[in-house]
Amino acid sequence: MNKAVNIDVSRLSGEMAFLLLLLQDAASLDEETARGYASALDWNAFVELALHHRVYPAVYLKLNSLASIVPADTMETLRYHHHSNTFKMLELTKEMSRISGALAEDGIRSIQLKGPVLAIQLYGDLSLRTSKDLDILVDPDDVELAEATMARLGYEAADKHDSDPNWKRKYHHLSFSHKERRAEVEIHWRLNPNPVDKHTFPQLWERRETVPVAGLSFYSLGKEDLLYYLTDHGARHAWFRLRWLVDIARLVPHIRAEETDRYFKKHGGRVFAGQAFLLASALLRADIPGALLQMTTGRKAVRLAQDAMFFISKIVKLNPVPEKSAVWPYLKYTLSLMKPKQKWLYLLKHLEPNIEDRQQLPLSKPFHFLYFPLRPFLWLWRHIIN
């Protein structure tokens, strides 16, 4: 196996070490080894980790063959969540088909970013990956049309952006929910929040792949675009869910190393890919192609991988907003991802009033200028005090 730079994993709990062993795709876990771990495990803490990291489907299947060493209540809990997830993924697939068909009818091209399509792409089985919502990418010029389509399908927008003329530059997706269908959907028009992202929708559409799901065909990102998207997304969220790293470990064997290396040199994101490769290699024993190992040797990639271990090794909730104890560590981590110019743009962007500020403190239009000096206090109230 090609080796990336070592990341210190010596301080992981026994529960986390066993969880990682179960998630290693090529690991042959014999009963004797499993018994060695099981004898010292806090099974309640283990289940909590599996649920937090959203990896319980694969964990359940691995443990099912070793059920004799697992407490019955633990297996029943994992079985319940595994079966619930299977039904959830089937419901999402049905809704994905309905939305994709409606968008196509309205002349809107769409690409599935995660959800059931990613489960089939990387795992070959809907039930082996979890998803709470659908993420759909459309052309920026079609966002307003997509909003109308979602409204026609009975979806309600989570945020109102009419009062903000710069909403498409500030944000990269809109959230929608359907009460009766209990479905959540995000309509994206960029792969990430960076307003100067080099990817254009026509380019992504040209490189798209077709993925069959439940007898239907859907579009997904091409392999290199998908790796870029997943590593960028994971880095921004500090990899606080192991599910995202398992995605990387599953995707790596299917990428073309030399072409991927050229892709990241052209589009950027090499540091984030290096971070992902380091973590996937250290935690999941992913085999990183030799042509891509150079991405793992940079000082920043190594530092970011080590910093991410703080959020991976324990239960830290960062979504939809960081828990109070993680606000400052996560802010520090987020700024460390950026170059100096990006840090200034990030800080300036977050000094601008946003939709949350207007909802938290409605002001009439003549007094909108007050949002600028008040914004730091509104942010502190939402994330620290309240």
Salt bridges, closest charged atoms under 4 A:
ASP25 OD1 - ARG250 NH2 3.50
GLU31 OE2 - ARG35 NH2 2.83
GLU76 OE1 - ARG79 NH1 2.60
GLU95 OE2 - ARG98 NH2 2.88
GLU95 OE1 - ARG181 NH1 3.27
ASP106 OD2 - ARG152 NH2 2.75
ASP133 OD2 - LYS132 NZ 3.23
ASP135 OD2 - HIS188 NE2 3.04
ASP139 OD2 - ARG109 NH2 3.64
GLU144 OE2 - LYS168 NZ 3.14
GLU147 OE2 - HIS161 NE2 2.94
ASP162 OD1 - HIS161 ND1 3.88
ASP164 OD2 - LYS170 NZ 3.06
GLU180 OE1 - HIS178 ND1 3.54
GLU184 OE1 - LYS132 NZ 3.53
GLU186 OE1 - HIS173 ND1 3.93
GLU186 OE1 - HIS188 NE2 3.12
ASP197 OD1 - HIS199 ND1 3.04
GLU209 OE1 - LYS223 NZ 2.81
GLU224 OE2 - ARG256 NH2 3.09
ASP225 OD2 - ARG207 NE 2.79
ASP232 OD1 - ARG236 NE 2.77
ASP247 OD2 - ARG129 NH2 2.74
GLU259 OE2 - ARG256 NH2 3.23
ASP261 OD2 - LYS265 NZ 3.29
ASP261 OD1 - ARG270 NH1 2.81
ASP307 OD2 - ARG303 NH1 3.96
GLU352 OE1 - ARG169 NH2 3.50
GLU352 OE1 - LYS170 NZ 3.66
GLU356 OE1 - ARG382 NH2 3.64
ASP357 OD2 - ARG375 NE 2.56
ASP357 OD1 - ARG382 NH1 2.94
